[in-house]
């Protein structure tokens, strides 16, 4: 069952909220492609998108936290590195062994669940650091 974006995941910064929604959508797409045993080309296309987007989103978010002197900025950057390491391990597993039920579980538990917890515990701390509009 895919993770459904809802208002509980909004941090109140529209650009970041949209990026989060897109990343969740793409990770859901990856899980579904693996479950449906889609061809490697289709799965690689999703992985390539995530490669670019993870780097772009995390970089943007880290710049915002640095710019607005968010006290959790270093913790956020460390958490992003942990996500990237896990994501790279999942990609390596897929490239070495192809789709599997364990890979689907790994993505669901170690990427999607992690991302949701990260949004709720860390990313939400950015908005209060930003100047009022």
ABEGO torsion letter per residue (X at the ends): XBBBBBAAABAGBAAAAAAAAAAAAAAAAAAAAAAAGBBAAAAAAAAAAAAAAAAAAAAAAAAAAAAAGBAAAAAAAAAAAAAAAAAAAAAAAAAAAEBBAAAAAAAAAAAAAAAAAAAAAAAAAAAAABBBX
